[in-house]
Amino acid sequence: MAADVLEPGVAVSVEGVTQEFSLRHEKTLKGLLVSRLRGRHPVAERFRALDGVSLQVPTGSTMGLIGHNGSGKSTLLKIIGGVLTPTAGQVRRRGSLAALLELGAGFHADLSGRENVLLNAELLGLSRREIAARFDDIVEFSGVEQFIDTPMKFYSSGMFVRLGFAVAIHAEPDVLLVDEVLAVGDEQFQAKCLGVIRRFQQEGRTIVLVTHNMGDIEAFCDEVTLLHHGVVRAQGTPRTVVAAFRGLLAEDERERRAQSAGGRDDPEDPDLGFVRVARVVVRAGSGRPLDAFVAGDSLVVEATFHAERPAPRFVGTLDLYEGGTLLHSTSTARLGVPVGPLEGEVTYRFTLPDVPLGGGRYRIAVGAAPDTGSPPWHQVGDAAEVMVALRAESSGPFALGVTVDRPTRV
Amino acid sequence: MSRTSSDAVVVHQREPFLRGFGSFVADVWAARTMLVSFVRKDLMIRYRGSALGIAWTMVKPLVQLLVFSLVMGYFLGFGDQIPAFGFYMFTGLMLFGLFADQLTGGATSVLWGAPVVKKVAFRRELLPLAAVGGALVNFTFMGVVLLLAYVVTRDFPNWHMLGLAVPALLITVLFGAAGAMLVSALNVYARDVQFLIDVGLLLMFWLTPVLYPWSTVQNTLAENGAPSWAFELYMLNPMANAVVAFQQALWPGVDEAVANAAAQRAAGEPFIADFDYFDSAFATRLWLMVLAGAVCLWFAQRVFARLQTGFATEL
């Protein structure tokens, strides 16, 4: 069939997908009849979760979907997975598929883990023989051996997810859809999941990942799509799209502030003035490039602030993040510069001596605010990115220079 | 590896209403082992933790048989008019039970499968069809009981009528599967359906000649001057046809009853309980009903295909 022709090298093709939900709540015949008789227009109660979304996931690549809660990410994943039928548009796919939608693989609480694994594996298209061959691996991977014959209603949510992930990956799908699964489970299991995702990438399988963890996005995705209120807002490399998302977050924050405006906290208050971050220059004390930063080197941040309207009180803020996690936060006021008025421009130079960063990717955020702790007028979320090479002796955000003594023989 | 060379599929096939039944049949056939698993899981969950287990499926019909034998056979005196009345009722109860099980099981089948429906893409029709399969399993158990009863009473059916059981079963399963599919989908949108089904089945049970001979209806209507189409209307109920045919096929008393009726008629007695169905056109009528059942199944599947697009959001 002509409609089934999909360009080579494309694993998933989403074409003009629109999804509308009706917001009615009547689940009874009476409710339906009453609303119908009263002539309420169903059209008026519809909500558009996705609006003309198109994207292509190349075979063997990993696509990240990011966006606010309610931006349509999970809905899109369900449509790709074939669970939801879109109101308009179509999805084409090449190869087998397994999905972990909203933290689960579709388990029935009354059935035992074993029965659910068998049922689910069969639904994912495994033959009886394949299931028998892989069953032990599935159970071992999930780590729920002890409870495998217990009805799943007694499982913790972590066990639910672990078993779901285990079944999905052992189905060896060509396309794997994952919704927020990496956010749960203990660290050990997360590491195991990430290992599997790496292996899938090496084996040329296609992955679509929904996550709120920008670190995962940057670490795993070849390409990222940013959804905003059901439309594709940005698409491209993790770096650019994550930056776009941060911009979006800041933009929304400002909008929200503007809406809930009032009183002293209003950054747009004319009596308060308005200061913006004009320029930020970050360099390493040693002169090395920031993407090859070494623990122990110093960082110098020169931030220039510009008062668009004279401000009676002003502080400059400096924050250090790893992904979405704040590692360090300070401000001019906290560092001893008295809070004072600002007219025109001012440049502050922050010096961070002996920065003990472990291997990873960090960003520096600079903001202008009326006071320490009050909402900023303006903030540059990714003023600079600092990358530290991974090191053999330790992991985590801090290079603490830990040493160990030789064991003393007793 | 076949990973890159495999053909692409359209994830959500949009078919016009009149088309798509063929792919449904093909998909169900391809997923037949899945269907068996569903049936097994369904039965497993239902009887988990009960000592009698699946034997419970037979308790209700056997108690019904006991009560009806007492009331209908003994108190109301049908037992005197209808030879082997126990078999007469049991065969009818068994077939009607098959029909009713499909609908009641079907009504909640998609709701039951909700956790899976919301997470995995598969032919949702498998859920009501699993209810049909479960009903057939129960029916098989009843069949074993019937066989045992034949052996114990040494009262065997009329083998030359056995062929009638085939269209009777086909009618019951085709209409039952159509009904199961329809109510399973409707119940997702309006939970009243599962309760409506109970009421509907109660009405239908008493409008089906399970506990009384069909000729009683015909005669009573005639005596009261009802137009002849009133009885035709009664016999439009597919289950009335199926039950009559099934009883003719498997009820050991049929020959005796026909002979009795002939004697009664010859003697000019006022009440005639006739058991010889209309005429030779009965077989044709049954096969027409089978055809009607097939059309209903097609229609129900097409409606289901339309309604299932909303399952994941409604559940």
Interface residues (C-beta under 8 A of the other chain):
Chain A: A3 D4 V5 L6 P8 G9 S13 F21 S22 K27 T28 L29 K30 G31 L32 T59 K78 I79 I80 G81 G82 V83 L84 T85 P86 Q90 V91 R92 R93 R94 G95 L97 A99 L101 E102 G104 A105 G106 F107 H108 A109 D110 L111 E115 L118 L119 N120 E122 L123 L124 R128 D174 G204 R205
Chain B: M1 R3 T4 S6 D7 A8 V9 V10 V11 H12 R14 T33 M34 S37 F38 K41 M44 I45 R48 G113 P115 V116 V117 K118 K119 V120 A121 F122 Y189 A190 R191 D192 V193 L196 Q308 T309 G310 A312 T313
